[in-house]
Amino acid sequence: MLSKTDFLLYLEAPMHLWAKSHQKLPAKPPSPFEIFLSQQGQTIEALAKPYIEEIVLPGYGDGQLLWQQSFDDGRFQIRTDALIFDRNTQAYDLYEIKSSTSVQTNHKYDLAFQALLLAAKINLERVFIIHVQKNYCLTGEFDQRQFFTTVDLTAKLVNYHQEVAKLREDAYQVTQLTAPRPDFACTKPQTCPCPSLCHPNLPDHPIYELPYIGKKALTLRQMGIIAIKDIPESFNLNEVQRKITQAVQNNAPIIDRDTIRHTLSQLEYPLHFLDYETFNPAIPLFKNYHPYESIVFQYSLFVLDSPDLEPQHFDCLDTGDEDPAIRIVPDLLSHIKPAGSVVVWNQSFEATRNQELANRCPQYADQLRDINSRLFDLMKIFKDGHYIHPDFHGSASLKAVLPVLCPELSYDSLSIVDGGQAMITWHQLQSGSVPPEAREEIEIALKAYCQMDTWGLVELWRKLQKI
């Protein structure tokens, strides 16, 4: 039978569903970050049950909560989160629990799939989604009454019923095929669960490397084109996509030297190279935080007073049981000079963190906002197409650019190699799940990872200076 999970997999890409139904999905153990997200979802689901019992159920004159019930019609099957049977009306209401802070499009397909099956089995009257309240703020003890909000989607789902009825039938037919069709393939090989089926014999520079390629990838695929080198000059691409295409086809970087020189000339000494590490849990850990709001638990900073000096390094990591901002902010501000540019990678991230820290630490608000006025986003040189290299593979991320321009720097020797791992490691330290004898070594590893990110900014700036 086709489950709700199967149906959502079909919406992702028919090939993914076919692979699952034919045992062709390669076994891949979840990463620590994926495990954390799963556990977080389970925690939210567990919190939602008493919310339904204590807040939602009393709103019924004579209601009965049915928790996680299974239904099927021989072809389709579901397990509901919560059903409430109203004995007065002899009707049922469906409540679906989501860990997001808003109702998303895929949620509507999810609920329409359930509603179609339930309507054929029981007297289903209304459909609701319970999700995390974005504006919830932890001010004292955790309050589940304020943490969740309930949205009635009954009327909106009517517009999805006909479409979902057809889609679920199409999905069911995919599971019955002995072999998949080529057009079943997804357009995201980087995250594809079955690349050998969706993207066999992918070339070195596939069309999917072009940023924001979207539906154009399907058009190219229908033209028989999967390699960037084969894209005709007449094909409609934006400026950055066209530059990447030219770089790949000519096997040479494209460097706008004049623009880079002009951009870097705006930097003012002393130069500061700054990087934050953050953790953003659904359930706030500290007072005055919202769901999924980033906790800045670490920073790394290099300060270069003048071109003829070596940069000085400063950092701070807080793993205590209080809001890290209390320690992080004054420590950072003691090392950032009152003048000079602050170089970051992805300015919107650091700027948002600084504004949040200013709100949280009002006594330092003016200084933090002053930092924002001096931010310089080194990533924009690459994102805006002023420096494009085929080996960036269409990405402007630090992890894509750094190995190409600074091959002498490598994360391979580090025990923590990405932001997701850093998040989980900090949470393990902060929650006390790390043995005392192992804490120092792990804290050193966290600092080494953040320092590598920041040193990468310094070295990339130096490389660009030589252009």
C-alpha positions in Angstrom: 0.0 0.0 0.0 1.0 3.6 -0.6 1.7 5.5 2.6 1.7 9.2 3.2 5.5 9.1 3.4 5.5 7.3 0.0 3.3 10.0 -1.5 5.5 12.8 -0.3 8.5 10.9 -1.7 6.7 10.8 -5.1 6.1 14.6 -5.0 9.9 14.9 -4.4 10.5 12.8 -7.6 8.8 9.7 -9.0 12.2 8.0 -9.2 12.6 8.2 -5.4 9.3 6.5 -4.8 10.1 3.8 -7.4 13.4 3.2 -5.8 11.9 2.8 -2.4 9.1 0.5 -3.5 11.6 -1.7 -5.3 14.2 -1.8 -2.6 16.7 0.3 -4.7 17.4 3.1 -2.2 21.0 2.7 -1.0 21.3 2.2 2.8 22.7 5.4 4.2 23.1 5.9 8.0 21.7 9.3 9.1 24.2 12.0 10.1 24.3 13.2 13.7 22.5 16.4 12.5 19.8 14.4 10.8 19.4 12.3 14.0 19.0 15.5 16.0 16.4 16.9 13.7 14.4 13.6 13.9 14.6 13.6 17.7 13.6 17.3 17.8 10.5 16.4 15.7 9.6 13.6 18.1 10.0 15.9 21.1 7.6 18.5 19.5 5.1 15.7 18.8 5.3 14.6 22.4 4.7 18.2 23.6 1.8 18.6 21.3 -0.2 15.7 22.8 -0.7 17.4 26.2 -1.4 20.6 24.3 -4.3 18.9 22.5 -5.5 17.2 25.7 -5.4 20.4 27.8 -6.1 23.2 25.3 -7.9 21.7 22.3 -10.0 18.9 23.7 -11.8 21.0 26.3 -13.2 23.1 23.5 -15.4 20.1 22.5 -18.6 19.5 24.5 -18.0 15.8 24.6 -14.8 14.9 22.7 -12.6 11.9 22.6 -8.9 12.0 21.6 -7.7 9.2 19.3 -3.9 9.3 19.1 -2.0 7.9 16.2 -4.6 5.8 14.5 -4.0 3.8 11.4 -6.3 3.6 8.4 -6.1 2.0 4.9 -8.4 1.2 2.0 -6.3 -1.6 0.6 -4.3 0.7 -1.7 -3.5 3.8 0.5 -2.6 3.9 4.1 -2.0 6.6 6.8 -1.3 7.0 10.5 -2.9 10.2 11.8 -1.3 12.3 14.5 -4.6 13.1 16.4 -8.3 12.6 15.7 -10.9 14.1 18.0 -14.3 12.4 17.9 -17.1 14.8 18.8 -19.8 12.6 20.4 -22.4 15.5 20.0 -22.0 15.7 16.2 -20.8 12.2 15.6 -18.0 13.6 13.5 -14.2 13.6 13.6 -11.6 16.4 13.3 -8.1 15.7 12.2 -5.1 17.4 13.8 -1.7 17.1 12.2 1.4 18.2 14.1 4.3 20.0 12.4 7.6 21.3 13.8 7.7 24.3 11.4 6.6 27.8 12.3 4.2 28.2 9.4 1.9 26.2 7.1 3.8 25.1 4.1 2.6 23.9 0.7 3.8 20.4 1.2 1.8 20.3 4.4 -1.4 20.9 2.4 -0.6 17.9 0.1 0.2 15.9 3.2 -3.2 16.7 4.8 -5.2 16.4 1.6 -3.8 12.8 1.2 -5.0 12.0 4.7 -8.3 13.7 4.3 -9.2 11.8 1.1 -8.7 8.5 2.8 -10.4 9.5 6.1 -13.4 10.9 4.3 -14.1 7.5 2.8 -13.7 5.7 6.2 -15.2 8.1 8.8 -17.4 11.2 9.1 -14.5 13.7 8.8 -15.7 17.3 9.4 -12.6 19.5 9.8 -8.8 19.4 9.3 -6.3 21.3 11.4 -2.6 21.8 11.6 -0.8 22.4 14.8 2.5 24.1 14.4 5.1 26.0 16.4 4.2 29.6 17.1 6.9 31.7 15.5 6.4 34.6 18.0 6.6 32.5 21.1 9.3 33.8 23.5 10.6 31.9 26.4 10.3 34.3 29.4 10.1 31.8 32.3 8.9 28.2 32.4 8.2 26.6 29.1 4.5 27.2 28.2 3.1 24.8 25.7 -0.1 26.7 25.5 1.8 29.6 23.9 4.3 27.5 22.0 1.8 26.0 19.6 -0.9 27.5 17.4 -3.8 25.8 15.6 -4.8 26.6 12.0 -8.1 25.4 10.4 -7.2 24.2 6.8 -10.5 22.6 6.0 -11.6 25.1 3.4 -8.2 25.5 1.8 -7.7 21.8 1.4 -10.8 21.5 -0.8 -8.8 23.1 -3.6 -6.2 20.3 -3.3 -8.5 17.2 -3.2 -8.9 16.7 -6.9 -5.2 17.2 -7.6 -4.1 14.9 -4.8 -6.6 12.3 -5.9 -4.9 12.2 -9.3 -1.4 12.4 -7.9 -1.9 9.6 -5.4 -3.2 7.4 -8.2 -0.1 8.3 -10.4 2.1 7.6 -7.4 0.5 4.2 -6.9 1.0 3.3 -10.5 4.7 4.2 -10.2 5.1 1.6 -7.5 3.6 -1.1 -9.9 6.1 -0.5 -12.7 8.8 -3.0 -13.2 11.2 -0.4 -14.5 11.3 3.4 -14.1 11.1 6.0 -16.8 14.0 8.5 -17.4 11.7 11.4 -16.7 11.2 10.2 -13.2 14.6 11.5 -12.2 15.0 14.4 -9.8 16.9 17.6 -10.5 19.0 17.7 -7.3 21.9 15.3 -7.6 23.6 16.8 -4.6 20.8 15.5 -2.2 19.4 12.7 -4.3 18.9 9.4 -2.3 19.4 7.3 -5.4 21.9 9.0 -7.7 22.7 5.8 -9.7 19.0 5.8 -10.9 18.3 9.6 -11.2 21.7 10.6 -12.4 23.8 7.7 -13.9 27.0 8.7 -15.6 26.7 12.3 -14.5 29.4 14.5 -16.3 32.0 16.4 -14.3 30.0 19.7 -14.7 26.3 18.8 -14.9 23.7 21.4 -15.6 22.5 21.2 -12.0 25.6 23.1 -10.9 24.2 26.3 -12.4 22.7 28.3 -9.4 18.9 28.7 -9.4 18.6 26.6 -12.5 15.1 25.4 -11.4 12.8 24.4 -14.2 15.4 25.3 -16.8 17.1 22.0 -15.9 14.0 20.1 -17.1 14.0 22.0 -20.3 17.7 21.2 -20.9 17.2 17.6 -20.0 14.3 17.4 -22.5 16.8 18.8 -25.1 19.1 15.9 -24.2 21.6 18.2 -22.5 22.9 17.3 -19.0 26.4 18.7 -19.3 27.1 22.4 -19.0 29.6 22.2 -21.8 26.8 21.3 -24.2 24.5 24.2 -23.4 24.1 26.3 -26.6 24.8 30.0 -26.5 21.2 30.7 -27.5 19.8 29.1 -24.3 18.3 31.6 -21.9 20.5 32.0 -18.8 21.0 34.8 -16.4 24.4 36.7 -16.2 26.0 34.5 -13.5 24.7 31.3 -15.1 26.2 32.4 -18.4 29.5 33.2 -16.9 29.7 29.8 -15.2 28.8 28.1 -18.5 31.6 30.0 -20.3 34.1 29.1 -17.6 33.3 25.4 -17.9 33.2 25.4 -21.7 36.5 27.2 -21.9 38.0 25.4 -18.9 39.3 28.6 -17.5 38.3 31.0 -14.7 36.5 34.3 -15.4 37.9 37.1 -13.3 36.6 40.7 -13.3 39.8 42.2 -12.0 38.7 45.8 -12.2 35.5 45.2 -10.2 37.4 43.1 -7.6 40.1 45.8 -7.1 37.4 48.5 -6.8 35.5 46.4 -4.3 38.5 45.6 -2.1 39.6 49.3 -2.2 36.6 50.1 0.0 38.1 48.1 2.9 39.5 50.2 5.8 42.1 49.2 8.3 42.2 47.8 10.8 40.6 44.8 9.1 38.6 42.4 11.2 37.8 38.9 9.9 34.8 37.5 11.8 32.9 34.2 11.9 30.1 33.0 14.3 28.9 29.5 15.1 25.3 29.1 16.1 22.7 26.6 17.2 19.0 27.1 16.5 16.7 24.7 18.3 13.0 24.6 17.9 12.5 24.7 21.7 14.4 27.7 23.1 17.2 26.8 25.6 17.4 30.2 27.2 15.1 33.1 28.2 14.1 35.7 25.6 14.7 33.3 22.7 12.2 32.4 20.0 11.8 29.0 18.3 14.6 28.4 15.9 16.3 31.6 16.9 20.1 31.3 16.5 22.2 31.0 19.7 25.6 32.5 19.0 27.8 30.2 21.1 31.2 30.9 19.5 33.1 33.5 17.5 36.5 33.6 15.9 38.2 36.9 15.0 41.4 37.9 13.2 42.4 41.5 13.4 44.9 43.0 11.0 46.0 46.5 12.0 48.0 47.3 8.9 49.3 45.6 5.7 52.8 45.0 7.1 51.7 43.2 10.3 50.5 39.7 11.0 46.8 39.3 12.0 46.1 38.6 15.7 43.6 35.9 16.6 40.9 36.1 19.3 38.1 33.7 20.0 35.5 32.7 22.6 33.4 29.6 23.1 30.7 29.3 25.8 29.2 25.9 26.8 27.7 26.9 30.1 24.1 26.7 31.3 23.4 30.5 30.7 22.8 32.4 27.5 26.2 32.5 25.7 25.5 36.0 24.6 26.3 37.2 28.2 29.9 36.2 27.7 30.4 36.3 24.0 29.3 39.9 23.3 31.6 41.7 25.7 34.5 39.5 24.8 34.0 40.1 21.1 33.6 43.9 21.6 36.8 44.0 23.6 38.8 43.0 20.5 36.9 44.8 17.7 38.4 48.3 17.1 36.1 51.3 16.9 37.0 51.8 13.2 37.9 49.5 10.3 36.0 47.0 8.1 34.6 43.8 9.4 35.0 41.1 6.8 32.5 38.2 6.8 31.2 35.4 4.5 27.5 35.9 3.9 26.8 39.3 5.4 23.1 38.8 6.0 23.8 36.0 8.5 26.3 38.0 10.6 24.2 41.1 10.4 21.1 39.3 11.6 23.0 37.7 14.5 24.4 41.1 15.5 20.9 42.6 15.5 19.6 39.8 17.6 22.5 40.1 20.0 21.8 43.9 20.2 18.2 43.1 21.2 19.4 40.6 23.8 22.2 42.8 25.2 20.9 46.4 24.9 23.8 47.8 26.8 26.0 46.8 23.8 23.4 47.6 21.1 25.1 50.7 19.7 28.5 48.9 19.3 26.9 45.8 17.7 24.9 48.0 15.2 28.1 49.9 14.5 29.7 46.6 13.5 26.9 46.0 11.1 27.6 49.4 9.5 31.1 48.2 8.8 30.4 44.7 7.4 32.0 43.7 4.2 30.8 40.5 2.5 33.7 38.7 0.8 31.3 36.1 -0.6 29.6 38.6 -2.9 32.7 38.8 -5.1 32.1 35.1 -6.0 28.3 35.1 -5.7 27.9 38.1 -8.0 30.1 36.4 -10.6 33.2 38.6 -10.4 35.4 35.5 -9.8 34.2 32.3 -11.3 36.2 29.1 -11.5 35.0 25.8 -13.1 36.1 24.0 -9.9 33.7 26.0 -7.8 31.1 23.8 -9.4 28.6 26.7 -9.4 28.8 27.4 -5.7 29.9 30.5 -3.8 30.1 28.7 -0.5 33.4 29.0 1.5 33.8 25.2 1.3 33.6 25.4 -2.5 35.9 28.4 -3.0 38.6 27.9 -0.4 40.0 24.5 -1.7 40.4 26.0 -5.2 42.0 29.3 -4.3 43.8 28.2 -1.1 44.5 24.4 -1.6 47.1 24.6 1.2 44.2 25.0 3.7 42.3 21.8 4.4 39.5 20.7 6.8 40.6 17.1 6.4 42.8 17.2 9.5 40.1 18.6 11.7 37.7 16.4 13.8 34.9 18.9 13.2 34.5 19.7 9.5 31.1 21.5 9.0 28.6 23.7 10.7 26.0 21.0 11.3 28.6 18.9 13.2 29.7 22.0 15.1 26.1 22.7 16.2 25.5 19.2 17.5 28.9 19.1 19.2 28.1 22.3 21.1 24.7 21.0 22.1 26.3 17.9 23.5 28.7 19.9 25.5 26.1 22.4 26.7 23.6 19.7 27.7 26.2 17.8 29.7 26.2 14.6 27.6 29.9 14.8 27.1 32.1 13.1 29.8 34.1 15.6 31.8 37.4 14.1 30.7 36.6 14.6 27.0 35.3 18.2 27.2 38.6 20.0 26.8 39.6 18.1 23.7 36.2 18.6 22.1 36.2 22.4 22.9 39.7 22.6 21.3 38.2 20.9 18.2 35.3 23.3 18.0 37.6 26.3 18.2 39.9 24.8 15.5 37.0 24.5 13.1 35.7 28.1 13.7 39.3 29.4 13.4 39.8 27.6 10.1 36.7 29.3 8.6 38.0 32.7 9.7 41.6 32.1 8.6 40.1 31.1 5.3 38.7 34.6 5.0 42.1 36.1 5.6 43.8 33.9 3.0 41.1 34.5 0.4 41.4 38.2 0.9 45.2 37.9 0.4 44.7 36.0 -2.8 42.3 38.6 -4.1 44.7 41.4 -3.1 47.2 40.0 -5.6 44.9 40.3 -8.6 
